C-alpha cells in the first residue's frame, strides 16, 4: 500500500513502524508541519501494561522507550499542611521530545519517509491508498469532513496550564492549595532525572480572582511557584509563553467522533478522541490506536473492512476510559465537596474519582463504604454492581 500519515505524533509514527514491519514494501510517508526536533511539550506518562504491548509489537523501539523512561510507584498528596502517601502501581514518564525522537529514528531505520516542515491539508494531500489523520485535536483533515465524522467537542469548566519543573518528584504527586479565592492544585510526575511535568488547575473564578488571567507569563510562573512552594522545594516552574506574552492557560476539550473513517481517510489519536489529562492516558491511547489499526489492516482482506473493524474495536475499548475521564474531570470541578475531608480520607477518594457512584453519595459515607468494601467481598461486589446502575438512573432523571 501507499500510506500517508499526516501528523508526526506518537500515533502516526508508531503506525508507520508497525506497517513497515508487516510488509517492507509499503510506501509510507509521515508529514509533520513543524521542523524536525521542534516538538514542544514536557513529559508524558504511561503504565506497565503499555510497555508490555510495545515489546510485543516492536521490541527495538520498546527497549529504547523503556531505557529513556523514569519510573515511580505510589502517590503523594500535599493538602492542609500535611503530606500523605499511598501505595500504588508502577508508573513511567518520558519526555515527549525523547519519545518522538525514538519513534522517528525507528521509522527512518525501517524505511519510512519523514517529511518535516511540510503541512498537508485536504487540498494538498498526495494520492494514497490510505490517509491517516494523526494531526491532533484541531485536525484539519477531520474538520473538513466534520459532518460525516459526527465530531462533537465539549469544553470543561476549569482552567489549566501545562508546565515543567526542575524538581524531579519521586512519586506521582498532587498538591492542593487553599487561597482566599478558592482552591488551586497541581499534578506532577517525573519524566527525567532532573525534570517533571506539572499541570496546574483551578476554577475560572479562582483563576480570575488571583489575576492569573491578566498576568504575563513570568509573573504567572512566579505566583504559581509561591502557591506550590512546599512541594516544589525551591525548584522552578518552566513554561513557554503565548505569542502575546501571556501564560498559555486553556480549558480542556473532550472530543469524540461517531465515525472514524471516510473513504480512505482514518482518524487516530487526538484527531479521533481526547480523554481528560487527569487520567494520564492520551499517549497510551494514541499508541494503542496504531496497534489496533495495524492489526486490522493485516487481518482484514480489504482496507474498507479493516477500517470498520478498527473503529468497532477502538470505540468499544475507549468506553470505560472515557467514562473514567469524565468522572475524573467532574471530581476536580467539584473539589470543594471533597476538600473538607481530612487528608487521608480525601486522598482515598481522589483514588476513587473514576467511580460513577461517588458524585451521588455523601463523601464521608462513601469513604466508610469504600473502607468496608476492602474488607468484605460481598460488599465489594455490591459496590461494583450498584455504582453504574445508580449513576445511569440519576443521570437519566437529570436529563428529563
Number of C-alpha atoms within 10 A of each C-alpha: 13 14 21 25 28 29 27 25 26 27 29 30 30 28 28 32 27 20 26 19 17 14 11 14 12 16 18 25 23 26 24 22 16 15 11 14 11 10 15 8 15 24 24 23 24 21 16 14 11 17 17 12 15 21 15 10 16 15 14 12 21 20 13 15 23 18 10 17 22 19 21 18 15 15 20 21 24 21 20 15 11 10 14 16 15 14 10 13 10 16 20 24 26 26 23 20 16 18 21 19 18 18 25 26 15 20 26 14 11 16 18 23 17 20 18 17 13 14 15 19 15 12 7 8 13 14 10 17 14 19 24 24 27 31 29 22 19 11 19 17 24 29 16 12 15 15 13 15 20 14 19 14 14 11 11 16 16 19 21 21 17 20 20 22 22 18 23 18 23 18 22 25 20 23 22 23 16 14 12 9 13 16 18 23 22 23 18 26 31 33 26 22 13 11 21 28 31 26 18 21 24 22 21 16 14 20 21 14 14 18 13 20 17 13 15 17 19 15 14 21 19 12 16 17 19 12 18 20 13 13 21 20 10 13 14 16 21 18 20 16 14 12 8 9 12 18 23 19 17 14 15 20 17 19 19 22 20 14 19 26 24 15 11 14 20 25 30 29 25 24 27 28 25 22 25 21 14 15 18 15 19 21 19 19 25 24 23 23 25 25 20 19 26 24 17 21 19 15 12 15 10 11 17 16 14 19 26 17 18 23 24 12 15 17 18 10 13 14 11 12 17 21 14 21 23 20 21 23 22 17 21 20 17 12 20 13 14 19 18 13 16 13 19 16 18 22 23 14 21 17 13 19 22 23 20 22 21 19 17 13 11 11 19 16 11 18 19 11 14 18 14 13 17 11 10 11 11 10 15 17 11 11 16 14 11 13 15 13 13 14 17 13 10 12 11 10 9 8 6 5
